[in-house]
Amino acid sequence: MTEKLWSVPILSWASYDFANTIFSLNIVSLYFALWISTDLQGGEYLYPPTFALSMLAVAFVAPFLGHLADRQGQKPFLLAFTATCVTATALLAWTRQAGAALIMFALANFSYQVSLVFYNALLPVVSREGNRGRVSGLGVALGYVGAILGMYLVLPFVDRAAYDWLPSALKGVVNFLSVEPLEGAGPVRVNAFLPTALLFLLFSLPVFFGVREPRGVRRSSGGHGAIREVLGTLRSLPRHRELSKFLVANFLYADVMHTMILVMAIYAQQAVGFSTQAAINLLIAISAIAAIAGASLFGWLADRMPVKSVMMLVLSLWVVTLVLVFLVTSPTLFYGVGMLAGAGLGGVWVVARICLLLLAPQEKIGEFFGLYAVTGKAGAVLGPLLWSGTIFLFRAHGAGKYRFGVITLLLLLLAAFAVFATVRFPSQERGG
């Protein structure tokens, strides 16, 4: 167990949040999302279902992989899926057909999402009960620092004005890593993919060298054994009633969070009127800075208050945020909405991990993080499909179709709030 918050194992673990959020923002939320939705025909309606299908695949395999990792170690699995994500992201740079690009994106996103199962399961290795909220918060906060840094490091590859500000030596690096020349005023978003992959690879390295898993006896487990034991875990869920209710709530609010991550840049451009790449990047940066503050604040609160109360506070913040997303039409005022959304995102990812650790049997942390991933990723199937279906159904309303999508997300969030309110946590919970 680690006593100091700024120890090498903790910082090495948190560095992976820094790395993987570069992928999440640049690919899922920003450059790939805008490229596939605006530069390639049909992408606006095909992107959310593709994302949903990749998440459905994660939901199927996550518990089995979590089970295997509990017995064979988390880090080998983390390494394998990180390498797959980096490779698929890099290959996107040379993909020009919408179908091929969506297949490559699905592989990259699948690998990224599965890797989080093993990363989350390393949290008990680098933390103790008394600082787990702050350690989790540090990871999320560093993740959003990585998001901001990664977004702006990649911007000169995409935007000619940002490129022109660079000194000659750095222009040479950009030219070497770019697959298309920066000509004219429009963004060249396909150039973002290779540098994003390299940044993810670079900043993920510390977790593999700085975190040591316990040397306890590893038990091999074949596929059939994994299936039997995971199915047994699923059958045992009725005996873990509070955990089951939490997983249902996680499924519902994950619908909202994943969909907002997926469509935020598109919504800002199409529904609110953000007209330039620089304005969209500023919105994302403000949201990421707010997420850092939210992760730190809610992680700190989770070490001092009942975790249930902290999560209820986070979900309440999200209700307010979605109401404002629906109402606000001014790009200037929407920056404030982005701040609230960022703070809420940071809070959810920090506190949800603590909820799972309090409710799950400790000897099956990896396996239950796999089930936690199932509900989160299954939610990421339903939410984008509902969003895509809603905006298609109301397509006659033009840009107004996106506000109908927001109403759908708000209803899902209210359902999550109602379910989570019924979850009872152990009496020994901090602040309890």
Secondary structure by P-SEA (a helix, b strand, c coil): cccccccaaaaaaaaaaaaaaaaaacccccaaaaaaaccccaaaaaaaaaaaaaaaaaaacaaaaaaaaacccaaaaaaaaaaaaaaaaaaccccccaaaaaaaaaaaaaaaaaaaaaaaaacccccccccaaaaaaaaaaaaaaaaaaaaaaacccccaaaaaaccaaaaaaaaaaccccccccccccccccaaaaaaaaaaaccccccccccccbbbbbcaaaaaaaaaaaaaacccaaaaaaaaaaaaaaaaaaaaaaacaaaaaacccccccaaaaaaaaaaaaaaaaaaaaaaaaaaacccaaaaaaaaaaaaaaaaaaaaccccaaaaaaaaaaaaaaaaaaaaaaaaaaaacccccaaaaaaaaaaaaaaaaaaaaaaaaaaaaaaacccccaaaaaaaaaaaaaaaaaaaaaaacccccccccc
